[in-house]
Amino acid sequence: MKVWLHVFPKDIWVPAQYGETIWAALRRANIELDSDCGGAGNCGKCKIKVLSVVDPPTKAGQKLLDKDALQEGFRLA
């Protein structure tokens, strides 16, 4: 199953396989995210805002993002 990521403000559409991390899909499309941990979910720099239905945050997301950010749809890529 494939999903599409719409990257703002560049208006780029990136295909991603269901279950693939957003980080991995963006890297495959040569879109860089700032990160010290290389996508391991340890630094919190890959914070993104999900504009559609969003899954519950991961344990890393709960640790690195504050409650307001989580309620607004921010997650770690």
C-alpha positions as CSV (number, residue, x, y, z in Angstrom):
1,M,0.0,0.0,0.0
2,K,1.3,3.5,-0.9
3,V,0.6,6.8,0.7
4,W,1.6,10.3,-0.5
5,L,3.4,13.0,1.4
6,H,2.8,16.6,0.4
7,V,5.8,18.6,1.4
8,F,5.2,22.4,2.0
9,P,6.2,25.0,1.1
10,K,7.9,23.5,-2.0
11,D,4.6,21.7,-3.1
12,I,6.4,18.4,-3.7
13,W,4.6,15.1,-3.6
14,V,6.6,12.1,-2.3
15,P,5.3,8.5,-2.4
16,A,5.9,6.4,0.7
17,Q,5.2,2.7,1.4
18,Y,2.8,2.1,4.2
19,G,4.9,1.5,7.3
20,E,7.9,3.4,6.0
21,T,9.0,6.3,8.1
22,I,8.5,9.8,6.7
23,W,12.2,10.3,7.3
24,A,13.1,7.5,5.0
25,A,10.7,8.5,2.3
26,L,11.9,12.1,2.3
27,R,15.6,11.0,2.2
28,R,14.8,8.7,-0.7
29,A,13.4,11.8,-2.5
30,N,16.5,13.8,-1.7
31,I,14.7,16.0,0.7
32,E,16.9,16.7,3.7
33,L,15.7,17.1,7.3
34,D,17.9,18.6,10.0
35,S,19.0,15.9,12.4
36,D,21.8,15.0,14.7
37,C,20.7,11.4,15.1
38,G,20.2,10.4,11.5
39,G,16.5,9.6,11.9
40,A,16.9,7.4,15.0
41,G,14.4,9.6,16.9
42,N,16.8,10.7,19.6
43,C,17.3,14.5,18.9
44,G,13.9,15.8,18.0
45,K,15.1,17.9,15.1
46,C,13.0,16.1,12.5
47,K,9.8,17.6,13.9
48,I,7.1,17.8,11.3
49,K,3.4,18.8,11.3
50,V,0.9,16.3,10.0
51,L,-2.1,18.0,8.4
52,S,-4.3,14.9,8.1
53,V,-5.2,12.1,10.4
54,V,-2.3,11.5,12.7
55,D,-1.3,8.4,14.6
56,P,-0.6,8.5,18.4
57,P,2.9,9.8,19.1
58,T,5.7,7.3,19.6
59,K,7.5,7.0,22.9
60,A,10.4,9.2,21.4
61,G,7.8,11.8,20.3
62,Q,6.2,11.9,23.7
63,K,9.7,12.4,25.2
64,L,11.0,15.1,22.7
65,L,7.8,17.1,21.9
66,D,5.7,19.0,24.3
67,K,2.0,18.4,25.0
68,D,0.9,21.4,22.9
69,A,2.9,20.3,19.9
70,L,1.6,16.8,20.1
71,Q,-2.0,18.1,20.2
72,E,-1.4,20.3,17.2
73,G,-0.3,17.3,15.1
74,F,3.5,17.5,15.4
75,R,5.4,14.3,15.2
76,L,8.9,13.1,14.6
77,A,9.6,12.1,11.0
